[in-house]
């Protein structure tokens, strides 16, 4: 009861301060030579000192997982085992009080206080990618939240800092991991060093501090990451933070007055205290046009071509020719109104104005050879809408199908409590994008077995877009008109209803209805691609589990309460339909409990693991959920989830997990929004999330198969072309039952648009396994993979046991030189 009273008191205090002026600001001291604009801590882009133990090495050392030894005890042998946690040893920052430009401190603490009173913290792995040399690059999320003194909504445009990046190395071959870190250059990604040209409501600085916060104009937070064909990592989009309106911009003297108040307001019991901000305003998070590339050969970040649209929370997919497709994102999150052109700004008039209250509908494609982005499709009405444009949620779950088209699996981030887009009803339809025709086509309503093109409804997306130039025709016209088809061919028989939902008597019908449509903050895993009887990869399946349910036309913020529902969606790309594709969906076993923002990982044995998350939406009400630490495993044979080992640390928002080359998994992340959108507050004693800041640590999960007698790859080619036949030397070729290429992970917000495991046909001859590489680049896009061979355990457990992987690069098709021309 006392804790409840404290929370009520915080709410009343929030309302009181907002009523007094809208609330926002820094909590750090006034700007100095060692701080970024607006009081933000320094970006620390200086050259590292000689005594910095994490200074970048001249030539990064490749990591190797060969020779690792694994042991288990008791239940660990059946449930898997967590080791750790471990975190980087140092914090580096500028400290004017010591007269040093750069200070490196070795500490077990996750944050230290600098001379200006600001916390300088180790970054968490909010986004992470596995590099071709087996190291990992990751970057922070929401950096600076620890310095919010009263309300993140009021202050974050002032105290936010561009996110730090790190490189993690597991060391050379041997029995044990030898973990170390390096700092890339520049450590914060290097975007907008001269400031971002923010798209404010009014031009200039009359109401905003957007032009005076260069310390947070190029944050990597909410960029999407993808592995290019040569192994470099591209991060697209990101965040420009500012306050709009800002009291300190309208009345600069107010900033001096507030900043001079040192009074701290104590809170009851051990909840700490809050301070008076240095400025008052309302934060804006603007999507960036920036695209940055990390080069593992020298640990460097460089800029590549800018997109045509600022994108916050976009998603990317590698196309068969190696080019990169990007869709969705939003240019302004909290105040998505674009009026600059009407008041002398640089935006594009009617097109930009009518993009208000909507996510970015126009997709773009990155040309690998030219290093530039181009918009997809014709743009009628000054680009207001086109066949290449589609209303999508933020971070839409996208995948490349074996026919070269991009599949949207009706899931994404249900983020904004006030809604993202007036087109949200469209999020419920699974759809495909054809890069050749630059055309989106809807296949069906997610979770239901209805084929839209058989009902003449392939243009339903256009019919639900208020700004579509074909709105009238699509709504009421003959032939393909939405109302014409719905009214003219109603579901008139029990057979049709059963085809849509399933057997009416089946108790799973309710499960299907509940789990149908858009799913927020859920993972979408492409299951292993396998050849059919004719030798073609004609079918792709996608597992969706957990998350929050959409509310049909109001999918954001979703249902708040997480669900355990799981479904398996199938797209056949060689179907006798008008589109040549058929969509179907079936219910599979539920998770053992509700999970929001749980990271799913496909293992080389074909199973899926679910890690971390919470039982409620931690964005709708940050800090209000109970963390979920029990890991679960999906068995593709039984289609059921089984509880496995329990993770060591609670990790909710911005948690990450990925497959390592030896078959273990790296678990990290947790960078929450401040509790109740106020300041960092730890409510673990109430059984809720630890929102007292980020968790920079990692854990290692060892699945049960690593404790078995594993097959060994003795020799394999390091490069392959599409259509190649290759030989792999293994220790017991006759026992191998499956050969698989697993693409290296590039993960942000549960999203890895290139995630795929491809099962390769093989034969055995002597001590070698002969393997056929698919000719189809849509099945196996160019890039870096891990090659695993599997066999059934010899101990009678019937467990699929994968080897330690061998690195393999799938080269670009000859007709698409792409990146090779840049090398």
Secondary structure, 3 states (H helix, E strand, C coil): CHHHHHHHHHHHHHHHHHHHHCCCCCCCCCCCCCECHHHCECCCCCCCCCCCCCCCCCCCCCCCCCCCCCCCCCCHHHHCEEEEEECCCEEEEEEHHHCEEEEEEECCCCEEECCCCCEEECCCCCEEEECCCCCEEEECCCCCHHHCCCCHHHHHHHHCCCCCEEEEECCCCCCCCCCEEECCECCCCCCCCCCCCCCCCCCCCCCECHHHCHHHCCEEEEEEEEECCCCCEEEEEEEEEEEEEEHHHHCHHHHHHHHCCCCEEECCCCCCEEECCCCCEEEEEEEECCEEEEECCCCEEEECCCCCCCEECCEEEECCCCCEEEECCECECCCCCCCHHHHCCCCCCHHHHCCCCCCCCECEEEECCCCEEEECCCCHHHHCECCCECCCCECCCEEECCCCCEEECCEEECCCCCCCCCCHHHHHEEEEEECCCCEEEEEEECCCCCCHHHHCCCCHHHHCCCCCCCHHHHHHCCCCCHHHHHHHCCCCCHHHHHHHHCCCCCCHHHHHHHHCCCEECCEEEECCECCCCCCCCCEEEEEEECCEECCCCCCCCCCCECCCCEEEEEEECCCCCCCCCEEEEEEECCCCCCCECCEEEECCCCCEEEECCECECCCCCCCCCCECCEEEEEECCCCEEEEEEECCCCCCCCEEEEECCCCCEEEEECCCCCHHHCCCEECHHHCCCEECCCCCCEEEEECHHHHCCCCCEEECCCEECCCCEEEEEECCHHHEEEEEEEECCEEECCECCCCCEEEECEEEECCEEEEECCCCCCCCCCEEEEEEEEEECCCCCCCEEECCCEEEEECCCCCCCHHHHCC
